[in-house]
């Protein structure tokens, strides 16, 4: 209740008493708290967003198990949260060095320990202004919402997703809340379809797929096949059938089979049509993570070097240059084999494409028209991405 119209932060959420967990159901769903004392019942507002943190049961998250098996929380509690994020404590030399250095800088009260782009007052003003917007859902966005919810339900019914909870109408309400929040974030008065798709991506990502399954890339391979030939029972062509009919009088004589065939010979021969067939390429999760982390570290290094260098150094590189740089790092593994070089180039390009389009780890710098090839577009690491 103290966090009404704000954010309520709860630590050690998994160690909450069972009685308190039952009592928080109403607060999370109805945004109210009912209190009965001395025969008087009161309903108080608790319109707060809940940010909770919990620890795994055995101290370390087990990737081979789902979220339900790792955290001691009931299914009703889990279903009331919109998003989940699993933070894994993995040993990495560079990450551990940066964390230790940051903690020491903060304890020494150095002003350079934290370099922020916006002050606290500026962010507070932005949040207050964004909350004044009450976005409405357009008709096109409603159709996208229905389609996304249907996809979530189908995946849950078929058992293809080992999700943290069953997909119910609460997840549809979660998508609506997330879509409206994204509209407020962009200071938009209407919920656009791209906001709904981003909310669907966030929700689907947070339905916990932490297991290290193989990563699959789908490529579209074009195939050509001739159109089916017209049988002798048909009249060769629909246009010919409409113009000439056997046994009819055409002003001179009756129409015969020779007239129909001669007319059909003038029709263009059947053209070949293109069919798109998806070709799948699989790599292990460890190999995918290795390539993505290497590219992210290299792009971050180029951007940091541009900010700290006194000379004018480009802060971003093109997509093709990033792929070329990674191939140079794998020169010892590739050797003199042209086939291996072509395979690694294709694989790296697929990883970069997935990082941009699906995982949103990399982003394009600026808006490019369709005429600009994707290999020539400048890329950078998303500011919110943390290298694992």
C-alpha positions in Angstrom: 0.0 0.0 0.0 2.9 2.3 0.7 4.0 1.8 -3.0 0.6 2.8 -4.4 1.1 4.2 -7.9 4.8 3.2 -7.8 7.1 0.2 -7.7 7.2 -2.3 -4.9 10.6 -4.1 -4.7 10.7 -7.5 -2.9 13.9 -9.4 -2.2 14.1 -13.1 -1.2 10.7 -13.6 -2.8 11.0 -17.4 -2.7 11.4 -17.3 1.2 8.1 -15.6 1.8 5.7 -17.4 4.2 2.9 -19.4 2.6 0.3 -17.2 4.3 1.9 -14.1 2.9 2.1 -15.6 -0.6 -1.7 -16.3 -0.5 -2.4 -12.8 0.7 -0.4 -11.2 -2.1 -2.6 -12.9 -4.8 -5.2 -10.2 -4.4 -2.7 -7.4 -4.4 -1.1 -8.6 -7.7 -4.3 -9.3 -9.6 -7.0 -6.9 -8.2 -4.5 -4.1 -7.2 -6.3 -3.9 -3.8 -5.8 -5.2 -0.3 -8.8 -6.2 2.0 -8.4 -5.8 5.7 -10.9 -7.0 8.3 -10.5 -5.8 11.9 -13.1 -5.7 14.7 -15.9 -6.5 12.2 -15.0 -3.6 9.9 -13.8 -4.5 6.4 -11.7 -2.0 4.4 -10.4 -2.2 0.9 -7.2 -0.2 0.3 -5.6 0.5 -3.0 -2.3 -1.2 -3.9 -1.8 0.0 -7.5 1.9 -1.0 -7.6 4.2 -2.8 -10.0 6.1 -5.6 -8.3 9.8 -6.2 -8.9 10.8 -9.4 -7.1 14.0 -11.3 -6.9 14.4 -14.9 -5.9 17.2 -17.4 -5.5 17.3 -21.0 -7.0 16.6 -23.9 -4.7 20.1 -25.3 -4.6 22.1 -22.1 -4.9 22.8 -22.4 -8.6 20.5 -22.4 -11.6 20.2 -25.8 -13.3 20.0 -25.2 -17.1 18.6 -28.6 -17.7 15.4 -27.9 -15.7 12.6 -25.4 -16.1 12.0 -22.4 -13.9 9.4 -24.2 -11.8 12.0 -26.8 -10.8 14.6 -24.2 -9.9 12.5 -21.7 -7.9 10.3 -22.6 -4.9 7.3 -20.6 -6.1 3.7 -21.7 -6.7 2.2 -21.7 -10.2 -0.5 -19.0 -9.2 2.3 -16.6 -8.1 4.3 -17.2 -11.3 1.4 -16.7 -13.6 0.8 -13.2 -12.1 4.1 -11.8 -13.3 4.4 -10.4 -16.8 8.1 -11.0 -17.4 10.9 -13.3 -16.0 14.6 -12.8 -16.3 17.1 -15.5 -15.3 20.5 -14.1 -14.3 23.2 -16.7 -14.5 26.4 -16.3 -12.5 29.0 -17.6 -15.0 32.8 -17.3 -14.6 34.3 -15.0 -17.1 37.6 -13.3 -16.8 36.7 -10.0 -18.4 33.3 -9.7 -16.7 34.7 -10.5 -13.3 37.5 -7.9 -13.7 35.0 -5.2 -14.7 32.7 -6.1 -11.7 35.5 -6.0 -9.2 36.9 -2.7 -10.6 33.5 -1.1 -10.5 32.9 -2.1 -6.9 36.3 -0.8 -5.9 35.7 2.5 -7.7 32.4 3.0 -6.0 33.9 2.3 -2.5 36.6 4.9 -3.3 33.9 7.4 -4.2 35.4 8.2 -7.5 33.3 10.4 -9.8 34.4 8.5 -12.8 33.0 5.2 -11.4 29.6 5.8 -13.0 29.3 7.7 -16.3 25.6 8.2 -17.1 24.0 9.9 -20.1 21.1 11.4 -18.1 20.8 12.8 -14.6 18.3 11.4 -12.0 16.2 14.6 -12.3 16.0 14.2 -16.1 14.8 10.6 -15.9 12.2 11.5 -13.2 10.8 14.3 -15.5 10.7 11.8 -18.4 8.9 9.2 -16.4 6.3 11.7 -15.1 5.6 13.0 -18.6 5.4 9.5 -20.0 2.8 8.5 -17.4 0.5 11.2 -18.6 -0.1 9.3 -21.8 -3.1 6.9 -22.0 -2.6 5.1 -25.3 -5.4 3.4 -27.2 -5.2 0.1 -29.1 -5.8 0.4 -32.8 -7.8 -2.1 -34.8 -4.7 -3.4 -36.5 -3.0 -3.8 -33.2 -6.0 -5.8 -31.9 -5.6 -8.3 -34.7 -1.9 -8.7 -34.0 -2.7 -9.2 -30.3 -5.2 -12.0 -31.1 -2.7 -13.6 -33.5 0.2 -13.5 -30.9 -2.0 -14.9 -28.1 -3.1 -17.7 -30.4 0.5 -18.6 -31.2 1.3 -18.7 -27.5 -1.6 -21.0 -26.8 -0.8 -23.4 -29.7 2.8 -23.7 -28.5 1.6 -24.5 -25.0 -1.0 -27.0 -26.1 1.4 -28.9 -28.4 4.0 -29.1 -25.6 6.7 -27.7 -27.7 7.7 -25.1 -25.1 8.8 -26.1 -21.6 7.4 -22.9 -20.2 7.4 -21.6 -16.7 3.6 -21.7 -16.5 0.5 -22.5 -18.5 -0.6 -19.9 -21.1 -3.9 -18.3 -20.0 -5.7 -15.1 -20.5 -3.4 -13.5 -18.0 -0.6 -13.6 -20.6 -2.9 -11.8 -23.0 -3.4 -9.1 -20.4 0.4 -9.1 -19.9 0.9 -8.4 -23.6 -1.7 -5.5 -23.4 0.1 -4.0 -20.5 3.5 -4.3 -22.1 2.2 -2.9 -25.4 0.8 0.1 -23.6 4.0 0.5 -21.7 6.0 0.6 -24.9 3.7 3.2 -26.3 4.3 5.4 -23.2 8.0 4.7 -23.5 7.9 6.2 -27.0 5.5 9.0 -25.9 2.9 7.7 -28.4 -0.8 8.1 -27.9 -1.7 4.9 -29.8 -0.5 1.3 -29.5 1.0 0.4 -32.9 1.5 -3.2 -34.2 5.2 -3.0 -33.8 4.7 -2.4 -30.0 2.6 -5.5 -29.8 5.2 -7.6 -31.6 7.9 -6.4 -29.3 5.7 -7.2 -26.3 5.1 -10.6 -27.7 8.8 -11.2 -28.2 9.6 -10.1 -24.7 6.9 -12.4 -23.3 7.9 -15.3 -25.4 11.6 -14.8 -24.4 10.7 -14.7 -20.7 8.7 -17.9 -20.8 12.0 -19.4 -19.9 14.0 -21.3 -22.5 17.3 -21.3 -20.6 18.2 -24.8 -21.6 21.2 -24.9 -23.9 19.5 -26.5 -26.9 21.1 -26.3 -30.4 20.4 -23.1 -32.3 18.7 -23.6 -35.7 19.0 -21.2 -38.6 16.5 -21.3 -41.4 17.5 -20.3 -44.9 15.3 -19.9 -47.9 16.6 -21.9 -50.9 14.9 -21.1 -54.2 13.8 -24.0 -56.5 12.4 -23.9 -60.0 9.7 -26.2 -61.2 7.7 -26.2 -64.4 4.0 -25.6 -64.2 1.8 -28.7 -64.8 1.1 -29.5 -68.4 -2.4 -29.1 -69.7 -4.0 -32.5 -70.4 -5.6 -33.5 -73.7 -9.0 -33.4 -72.2 -8.8 -29.7 -71.5 -9.1 -27.2 -74.3 -5.4 -26.3 -74.1 -5.9 -22.9 -72.5 -8.7 -21.1 -70.7 -8.3 -18.1 -73.0 -8.6 -20.3 -76.1 -11.6 -22.0 -74.6 -13.4 -18.7 -74.2 -12.6 -17.6 -77.8 -13.1 -20.9 -79.8 -15.5 -23.8 -79.0 -15.8 -27.0 -81.0 -18.9 -27.2 -83.2 -19.7 -23.5 -83.0 -20.3 -21.3 -86.1 -17.6 -18.6 -86.4 -19.1 -16.7 -89.4 -17.5 -18.9 -92.0 -17.6 -22.5 -91.0 -17.8 -24.7 -88.0 -14.9 -24.7 -85.6 -12.9 -27.8 -85.6 -10.1 -29.3 -83.5 -7.4 -27.9 -85.9 -8.6 -24.3 -85.3 -8.4 -24.8 -81.5 -4.9 -26.2 -81.7 -3.7 -23.5 -84.0 -5.1 -20.8 -81.7 -3.5 -22.5 -78.7 0.0 -22.5 -80.3 0.0 -18.7 -80.2 -0.3 -18.8 -76.4 3.0 -18.3 -74.5 4.6 -21.6 -73.4 4.2 -22.4 -69.7 6.5 -20.5 -67.4 8.4 -21.8 -64.5 7.4 -20.7 -61.1 9.7 -20.3 -58.1 9.2 -22.3 -54.9 10.9 -21.3 -51.6 12.2 -24.2 -49.5 13.6 -23.6 -46.1 17.0 -25.1 -45.4 18.0 -25.6 -41.8 21.5 -25.2 -40.3 22.2 -26.3 -36.7 25.0 -25.3 -34.3 25.5 -25.8 -30.6 24.5 -23.2 -28.2 28.1 -22.8 -26.9 29.4 -22.1 -30.4 26.6 -19.6 -31.0 27.3 -17.8 -27.7 31.1 -17.8 -28.5 30.5 -16.1 -31.9 28.0 -13.6 -30.5 30.2 -12.6 -27.5 33.3 -12.2 -29.7 31.4 -9.9 -32.2 29.8 -7.9 -29.3 33.2 -7.4 -27.6 34.8 -6.3 -30.8 32.0 -3.8 -31.7 32.1 -2.4 -28.1 35.8 -2.0 -28.3 35.6 0.0 -31.5 32.9 2.2 -30.0 34.8 2.8 -26.8 38.0 3.5 -28.7 36.2 6.2 -30.8 34.9 7.9 -27.6 38.3 7.9 -25.9 40.6 8.6 -28.8 41.7 12.2 -29.5 41.8 11.5 -33.3 38.7 11.0 -35.4 38.2 7.2 -35.5 34.9 5.6 -36.9 32.7 4.4 -34.1 30.9 1.7 -36.1 31.7 -0.8 -38.8 29.6 -2.4 -41.5 28.1 -5.9 -41.2 30.5 -7.3 -43.8 33.5 -5.9 -41.9 32.3 -7.6 -38.7 32.0 -10.9 -40.4 35.5 -10.5 -42.0 37.0 -9.6 -38.7 35.7 -12.8 -37.1 37.0 -14.9 -40.0 40.4 -13.5 -39.4 40.2 -14.6 -35.8 39.4 -18.1 -36.9 42.2 -18.2 -39.5 44.1 -20.9 -37.6 41.0 -23.2 -37.5 40.1 -22.6 -41.1 43.5 -23.2 -42.6 43.8 -23.4 -46.4 40.4 -25.0 -46.9 38.2 -22.9 -49.1 35.2 -25.0 -48.2 35.7 -24.4 -44.5 36.2 -20.7 -45.2 32.9 -20.5 -47.1 31.1 -22.6 -44.4 32.4 -20.3 -41.5 31.5 -17.2 -43.5 28.0 -18.4 -44.1 27.6 -19.5 -40.4 28.9 -16.1 -39.1 26.5 -14.2 -41.4 23.6 -16.3 -40.1 24.6 -15.6 -36.5 24.8 -11.8 -37.2 21.4 -11.9 -38.9 19.9 -13.7 -35.9 21.5 -11.3 -33.4 19.9 -8.4 -35.3 16.5 -9.7 -36.2 15.6 -12.1 -33.4 17.8 -11.6 -30.3 18.1 -7.8 -30.8 21.7 -7.9 -29.5 22.9 -5.9 -32.5 21.2 -2.9 -34.1 21.6 -1.0 -37.3 22.8 2.6 -37.0 20.3 4.8 -38.7 17.5 4.1 -41.1 18.5 2.6 -44.4 16.3 2.3 -47.5 15.8 -1.1 -49.1 18.2 -0.2 -51.9 21.2 -0.3 -49.5 22.6 -3.9 -49.2 22.5 -5.3 -45.6 26.2 -6.0 -45.8 27.0 -2.3 -46.2 24.9 -1.2 -43.2 26.6 -0.1 -40.0 25.9 -2.1 -36.9 26.5 -1.7 -33.2 25.8 -3.5 -29.9 22.5 -2.7 -28.2 23.2 -0.4 -25.2 21.3 -2.7 -22.8 23.1 -5.9 -23.8 25.5 -7.4 -21.2 28.2 -9.7 -22.5 28.0 -13.0 -20.7 
